[in-house]
Amino acid sequence: MLRNPDSASFAVTALLGGTVLADALSLFATFELRTAVTEHAGGDVSGRDLAMASMAGVGLLQILLLLATATAFIVWFHRLRANAEVWAGDLQARTPGWAIGGWFIPIANLWIPHGVAADIWRASRAEPSAADGRGELGLLHAWWAAFVVDTVVARVAGRILDRAETFEEYASAANWLLASDVLDIVAAVLAILFVRRLTSMQRAKATGMIPAAQ
């Protein structure tokens, strides 16, 4: 039985939009930290502490949004995988449970969800068994690359910040955090485009009103 992914896709895109706004706030707070530790002779301790407090508040917001977004995304993802099973179950390399479990396996979660997503995409197009068109999976690949790189950069940034003691170390952490926030914004925007595109493909295929996107 086909499942309607529309409501879940709305929730995911809204939460991803919130993530972009939270990342923008984080960029501002992190830039303030960088300014405090690099543009004042000897460093600005009060400015650093104020920026760190702001970053902590924004960081909490980012964590809450991450948890909510991840939950909504997995619900949406599993619904689309269930539909893929109806249309092209024989072409799916992994069972539907991997649409959920694949996200929680350390290291392997860097490629398993991508593979599941690619199989869902193929099942959602007009001809599931057709060869992939040139650049057809470009949006998926771009989103996933941004997501993986952001994950790595964010972890490095967090470790540097946790160990920072000198103003130079805080400046290094700020640079990594700025890069992480920019990457997170890019990944979130690409994720929104991916969610909208794949949901549209499944809606078109389910209704039969127009050919599913190639």
C-alpha positions as CSV (number, residue, x, y, z in Angstrom):
1,M,0.0,0.0,0.0
2,L,1.3,3.4,-1.0
3,R,1.9,6.0,1.8
4,N,1.5,9.7,1.4
5,P,4.7,11.5,2.2
6,D,3.4,15.0,1.8
7,S,2.8,15.9,5.5
8,A,6.2,14.5,6.5
9,S,7.9,16.4,3.7
10,F,6.3,19.7,4.9
11,A,7.6,19.1,8.4
12,V,11.1,18.2,7.2
13,T,11.4,21.3,4.9
14,A,10.1,23.6,7.7
15,L,12.5,22.2,10.2
16,L,15.4,22.5,7.7
17,G,14.4,26.1,7.1
18,G,14.7,26.6,10.9
19,T,18.1,25.0,10.8
20,V,19.3,27.5,8.3
21,L,18.1,30.4,10.5
22,A,19.8,28.8,13.6
23,D,23.0,28.4,11.6
24,A,22.9,32.0,10.6
25,L,22.6,33.0,14.3
26,S,25.5,30.7,15.0
27,L,27.6,32.3,12.3
28,F,27.0,35.7,13.9
29,A,28.0,34.5,17.4
30,T,31.0,32.6,16.1
31,F,32.2,35.7,14.2
32,E,31.9,37.7,17.4
33,L,34.1,35.1,19.1
34,R,36.7,35.3,16.3
35,T,36.7,39.1,16.4
36,A,37.2,39.1,20.2
37,V,40.2,36.8,20.1
38,T,41.9,38.2,16.9
39,E,41.2,41.9,16.6
40,H,42.1,43.1,20.0
41,A,45.7,43.4,21.4
42,G,46.1,40.5,23.8
43,G,42.5,39.4,23.2
44,D,39.2,40.5,24.7
45,V,38.3,38.2,27.5
46,S,34.9,39.7,28.2
47,G,34.1,39.7,24.5
48,R,35.2,36.1,24.3
49,D,33.1,35.0,27.2
50,L,30.0,36.9,25.9
51,A,30.4,35.3,22.5
52,M,30.8,31.8,24.1
53,A,27.6,32.4,26.0
54,S,25.8,33.3,22.9
55,M,27.2,30.3,21.1
56,A,26.0,28.0,23.9
57,G,22.5,29.3,23.6
58,V,22.4,29.0,19.8
59,G,24.1,25.6,20.1
60,L,21.2,24.4,22.3
61,L,18.8,25.6,19.6
62,Q,20.7,23.8,16.9
63,I,20.7,20.5,18.9
64,L,17.0,20.7,19.5
65,L,16.4,21.4,15.8
66,L,18.7,18.6,14.8
67,L,16.8,16.1,16.9
68,A,13.4,17.2,15.6
69,T,14.7,17.4,12.0
70,A,16.3,14.0,12.1
71,T,13.1,12.4,13.5
72,A,10.9,14.0,10.8
73,F,13.4,13.2,8.1
74,I,13.6,9.5,9.0
75,V,9.7,9.3,9.1
76,W,9.6,10.8,5.6
77,F,12.5,8.7,4.4
78,H,10.8,5.4,5.6
79,R,7.5,6.4,3.9
80,L,9.2,6.9,0.6
81,R,11.1,3.6,1.0
82,A,7.8,1.8,1.7
83,N,6.5,3.2,-1.6
84,A,9.6,2.2,-3.4
85,E,9.0,-1.4,-2.2
86,V,5.6,-1.3,-4.0
87,W,6.9,0.0,-7.2
88,A,10.3,-1.7,-7.5
89,G,10.9,-4.0,-4.5
90,D,13.1,-6.3,-6.5
91,L,15.5,-3.4,-7.3
92,Q,16.0,-2.3,-3.7
93,A,19.4,-3.4,-2.4
94,R,18.4,-3.2,1.2
95,T,15.2,-4.0,3.1
96,P,12.9,-1.1,4.3
97,G,14.3,-1.3,7.8
98,W,17.6,0.1,6.6
99,A,15.8,3.4,5.9
100,I,15.8,3.7,9.6
101,G,18.5,1.6,11.0
102,G,21.1,2.7,8.4
103,W,21.3,6.1,10.1
104,F,22.4,4.6,13.5
105,I,25.4,2.5,12.5
106,P,28.6,4.3,13.2
107,I,30.8,4.9,10.1
108,A,28.5,2.8,7.9
109,N,25.9,5.6,8.2
110,L,28.2,7.6,6.0
111,W,27.1,5.6,3.0
112,I,24.2,3.3,3.8
113,P,21.5,6.0,3.7
114,H,22.9,7.3,0.5
115,G,22.5,3.9,-1.1
116,V,18.9,3.6,0.2
117,A,18.1,7.1,-1.2
118,A,19.5,6.2,-4.6
119,D,17.4,3.1,-4.8
120,I,14.3,5.1,-3.7
121,W,15.0,7.6,-6.4
122,R,15.2,5.0,-9.1
123,A,12.0,3.3,-7.9
124,S,10.2,6.7,-8.0
125,R,11.0,7.6,-11.6
126,A,8.9,6.5,-14.6
127,E,11.1,3.6,-15.5
128,P,12.8,2.1,-12.4
129,S,14.9,-0.4,-14.3
130,A,16.3,2.2,-16.7
131,A,19.9,3.3,-16.6
132,D,20.6,6.4,-14.6
133,G,20.6,9.5,-16.8
134,R,23.7,11.7,-16.9
135,G,23.7,13.8,-13.8
136,E,20.3,12.4,-12.7
137,L,21.5,11.7,-9.2
138,G,23.5,14.9,-9.0
139,L,21.3,16.5,-6.4
140,L,21.5,13.5,-4.1
141,H,25.3,13.3,-4.5
142,A,25.7,17.0,-3.8
143,W,23.5,16.9,-0.7
144,W,25.2,13.8,0.7
145,A,28.7,15.2,0.1
146,A,27.9,18.4,1.9
147,F,26.3,16.4,4.7
148,V,29.3,14.1,5.2
149,V,31.9,16.9,5.0
150,D,29.9,19.0,7.4
151,T,29.7,16.1,9.8
152,V,33.4,15.7,9.8
153,V,34.2,19.5,10.0
154,A,31.7,19.9,12.9
155,R,33.3,17.2,14.9
156,V,36.8,18.6,14.4
157,A,35.6,22.1,15.3
158,G,33.9,20.8,18.5
159,R,37.1,19.1,19.6
160,I,39.3,22.1,19.0
161,L,36.9,24.3,20.9
162,D,36.7,22.0,23.8
163,R,40.5,22.0,24.1
164,A,41.0,25.7,23.5
165,E,42.9,27.6,26.1
166,T,44.8,30.4,24.3
167,F,43.3,33.1,22.1
168,E,45.0,31.5,19.1
169,E,43.3,28.2,19.8
170,Y,39.9,29.9,20.2
171,A,40.6,31.7,16.9
172,S,41.3,28.3,15.2
173,A,38.1,26.8,16.7
174,A,36.1,29.8,15.5
175,N,37.4,29.4,11.9
176,W,36.4,25.7,11.9
177,L,33.0,26.5,13.4
178,L,32.4,29.2,10.8
179,A,33.2,26.6,8.1
180,S,30.9,24.1,9.8
181,D,28.0,26.5,9.9
182,V,28.4,27.5,6.2
183,L,28.5,23.8,5.2
184,D,25.5,23.1,7.4
185,I,23.5,25.8,5.6
186,V,24.6,24.4,2.2
187,A,23.6,20.9,3.3
188,A,20.3,22.0,4.7
189,V,19.4,23.9,1.5
190,L,20.3,20.9,-0.7
191,A,18.3,18.6,1.6
192,I,15.3,20.8,1.1
193,L,15.7,20.6,-2.6
194,F,16.2,16.8,-2.4
195,V,13.1,16.3,-0.2
196,R,10.9,18.5,-2.4
197,R,12.1,16.8,-5.6
198,L,11.8,13.2,-4.4
199,T,8.4,13.9,-2.8
200,S,7.2,15.4,-6.1
201,M,8.4,12.4,-8.1
202,Q,6.5,10.0,-5.8
203,R,3.4,12.2,-5.9
204,A,3.4,12.3,-9.7
205,K,4.0,8.6,-10.0
206,A,1.3,7.7,-7.4
207,T,-1.4,9.9,-9.0
208,G,-0.4,9.0,-12.6
209,M,-1.3,12.6,-13.6
210,I,2.1,13.3,-15.1
211,P,5.2,11.2,-15.8
212,A,7.5,10.9,-12.8
213,A,10.7,13.0,-13.1
214,Q,13.6,11.4,-14.7
